[in-house]
């Protein structure tokens, strides 16, 4: 589809059909990024005060908590005042889900599931308004790299290869209205990866977006097969959902001949930071306030989560904040690094590589599973540790064993262990995929 027609006609129609005002939000966000640092801070404090006032007035959970803490949004003048409130955890969301919602909003919100990289499946709700702001924020960050609405993009994402009729219809719609294609990150066999590289070369996307490990696997394939190297480089490759190591960035840049950026976000926490062309990892401080507790755990307060407010929410990552300034001139503060966020791939004996997100998709919507961890000690052995909800014991072993063996395509010994808790690593991160073999 012609990019000009899509950007000016089809994309606006698509967003109106979805009930979203993405373009007007994008215009607002791009105006905010032209503010000075001081003016942006003033804006952020005002936006935070607004969500705090809303939470205290409209949300039963926060109203009771504010009263207990002796906190009033009227007295909120700086982000230091947030420290008067306790930290919000995933356990709090599970235990108080109904009272964390604005009464009467549930029907107009979108239900969401996330296990993140912690292995804790979580159900929460997101309003269309917040979804609109998140989409606009992604577009703004992509504009930093010269990509424009309507240009081709390709997502390498955790989607099954076998699509339902509804999913196929959605993919067709996205290709027509968004110039967007998808490739599944679940199965990365040699033949599948070769097909993916050929699709990329034929499609010639201006932007590639997806899991760092999946894109890295394609980069390794291109390195070993120089004839597969793209003849037209994307404007940028953006990795998300997991850590991007320097060696991965270098290999991806070499293979695809383009810069590589990281996006830091989560379904529950929202979009929090993005890398710019000058190298700065910018905290999107017009959307969120990101702080750390005494052990470096990230706490996020979202300014747009009005239906289900997330305030001082422990997202499950450790981060290092930075006091440096970026030469690009953007007013946003910087993030030094995200520590301990990584998906492993598991490897079958026939060389097929399966992204860890495969297991996330199996567990994320099962309310009986409180936490899980997959350990691969040998090619033909998996150990799956599960923490269950005692009130509704887990009994899905046969179903999971069948799905996993089908995906591996080789004989596989799977052991299920039920444990009381899964301890974090020294980094403070819960690794939910641990692969001890390398293909």
TAGI-V729619 format. One record per backbone hydrogen bond with DSSP energy under -0.5 kcal/mol. NH is the residue of the N-H (numbers start at 1). CO is the residue of the C=O. If there is no record, write none. Layout:
BEGIN
nh=NH co=CO
nh=NH co=CO
END
This chain:
BEGIN
nh=6 co=2
nh=7 co=3
nh=8 co=4
nh=9 co=5
nh=10 co=5
nh=11 co=6
nh=13 co=9
nh=14 co=10
nh=15 co=11
nh=16 co=12
nh=17 co=13
nh=18 co=14
nh=19 co=16
nh=20 co=15
nh=25 co=21
nh=26 co=22
nh=27 co=23
nh=28 co=24
nh=29 co=25
nh=30 co=26
nh=31 co=27
nh=32 co=28
nh=33 co=29
nh=34 co=31
nh=35 co=32
nh=40 co=36
nh=41 co=37
nh=42 co=38
nh=43 co=39
nh=44 co=40
nh=45 co=41
nh=46 co=42
nh=47 co=43
nh=48 co=44
nh=49 co=45
nh=50 co=46
nh=51 co=47
nh=52 co=48
nh=53 co=49
nh=54 co=50
nh=55 co=51
nh=56 co=52
nh=57 co=53
nh=58 co=54
nh=59 co=55
nh=60 co=58
nh=61 co=99
nh=63 co=59
nh=64 co=60
nh=65 co=61
nh=66 co=62
nh=67 co=63
nh=68 co=64
nh=69 co=65
nh=70 co=66
nh=70 co=67
nh=71 co=66
nh=75 co=72
nh=76 co=73
nh=77 co=75
nh=81 co=78
nh=82 co=79
nh=83 co=80
nh=84 co=81
nh=85 co=82
nh=88 co=312
nh=93 co=89
nh=94 co=90
nh=95 co=91
nh=96 co=92
nh=97 co=94
nh=100 co=96
nh=100 co=97
nh=101 co=98
nh=102 co=307
nh=103 co=58
nh=105 co=102
nh=108 co=105
nh=109 co=106
nh=110 co=126
nh=112 co=124
nh=114 co=122
nh=118 co=115
nh=119 co=115
nh=120 co=115
nh=121 co=119
nh=122 co=114
nh=124 co=112
nh=126 co=110
nh=128 co=108
nh=131 co=127
nh=132 co=128
nh=133 co=129
nh=134 co=130
nh=135 co=131
nh=136 co=132
nh=137 co=133
nh=138 co=134
nh=139 co=135
nh=140 co=136
nh=141 co=137
nh=142 co=138
nh=143 co=139
nh=144 co=140
nh=145 co=142
nh=146 co=143
nh=147 co=142
nh=151 co=148
nh=153 co=179
nh=154 co=207
nh=155 co=181
nh=156 co=209
nh=157 co=155
nh=157 co=183
nh=159 co=157
nh=163 co=161
nh=168 co=164
nh=169 co=165
nh=170 co=166
nh=171 co=167
nh=172 co=168
nh=173 co=169
nh=174 co=170
nh=175 co=171
nh=176 co=172
nh=177 co=173
nh=178 co=174
nh=179 co=174
nh=179 co=175
nh=180 co=174
nh=181 co=153
nh=183 co=155
nh=185 co=157
nh=186 co=159
nh=188 co=186
nh=188 co=353
nh=193 co=189
nh=194 co=190
nh=195 co=191
nh=196 co=192
nh=197 co=193
nh=198 co=194
nh=199 co=195
nh=200 co=196
nh=201 co=197
nh=202 co=198
nh=203 co=199
nh=204 co=200
nh=206 co=152
nh=207 co=152
nh=208 co=236
nh=209 co=154
nh=210 co=238
nh=211 co=156
nh=212 co=240
nh=215 co=211
nh=216 co=212
nh=217 co=213
nh=218 co=214
nh=219 co=215
nh=220 co=216
nh=221 co=217
nh=222 co=218
nh=223 co=219
nh=224 co=220
nh=225 co=221
nh=228 co=225
nh=229 co=226
nh=235 co=206
nh=236 co=206
nh=237 co=259
nh=238 co=208
nh=239 co=237
nh=239 co=261
nh=240 co=210
nh=243 co=341
nh=245 co=243
nh=249 co=245
nh=250 co=246
nh=251 co=247
nh=252 co=248
nh=253 co=249
nh=254 co=250
nh=255 co=251
nh=256 co=252
nh=257 co=253
nh=259 co=235
nh=261 co=237
nh=263 co=239
nh=264 co=273
nh=265 co=263
nh=266 co=270
nh=270 co=266
nh=272 co=264
nh=273 co=264
nh=274 co=282
nh=275 co=262
nh=276 co=280
nh=279 co=276
nh=282 co=274
nh=282 co=280
nh=283 co=333
nh=284 co=272
nh=285 co=283
nh=287 co=284
nh=288 co=284
nh=289 co=301
nh=290 co=288
nh=291 co=289
nh=291 co=299
nh=293 co=297
nh=296 co=293
nh=298 co=317
nh=299 co=291
nh=300 co=313
nh=301 co=289
nh=302 co=300
nh=302 co=310
nh=303 co=287
nh=306 co=304
nh=311 co=309
nh=313 co=300
nh=314 co=88
nh=315 co=298
nh=315 co=313
nh=316 co=298
nh=318 co=339
nh=319 co=296
nh=320 co=337
nh=322 co=334
nh=329 co=326
nh=331 co=33
nh=334 co=322
nh=335 co=281
nh=336 co=320
nh=337 co=320
nh=339 co=318
nh=339 co=337
nh=342 co=340
nh=346 co=354
nh=348 co=352
nh=351 co=348
nh=354 co=346
nh=355 co=185
nh=355 co=186
nh=356 co=344
nh=358 co=355
nh=359 co=356
nh=360 co=356
nh=361 co=357
nh=362 co=358
nh=363 co=359
nh=364 co=360
nh=366 co=363
nh=367 co=365
nh=369 co=366
nh=370 co=368
nh=370 co=387
nh=371 co=387
nh=372 co=119
nh=373 co=385
nh=374 co=432
nh=375 co=383
nh=376 co=434
nh=377 co=375
nh=377 co=381
nh=378 co=381
nh=381 co=378
nh=382 co=413
nh=383 co=375
nh=384 co=415
nh=385 co=373
nh=385 co=383
nh=386 co=417
nh=387 co=371
nh=388 co=386
nh=389 co=368
nh=390 co=388
nh=392 co=389
nh=400 co=396
nh=401 co=397
nh=402 co=398
nh=403 co=399
nh=404 co=400
nh=405 co=401
nh=406 co=402
nh=407 co=403
nh=408 co=404
nh=409 co=405
nh=413 co=380
nh=414 co=412
nh=415 co=382
nh=415 co=413
nh=417 co=384
nh=419 co=386
nh=419 co=417
nh=423 co=421
nh=425 co=429
nh=428 co=425
nh=431 co=429
nh=432 co=117
nh=432 co=430
nh=434 co=374
nh=435 co=433
nh=436 co=376
nh=436 co=434
END
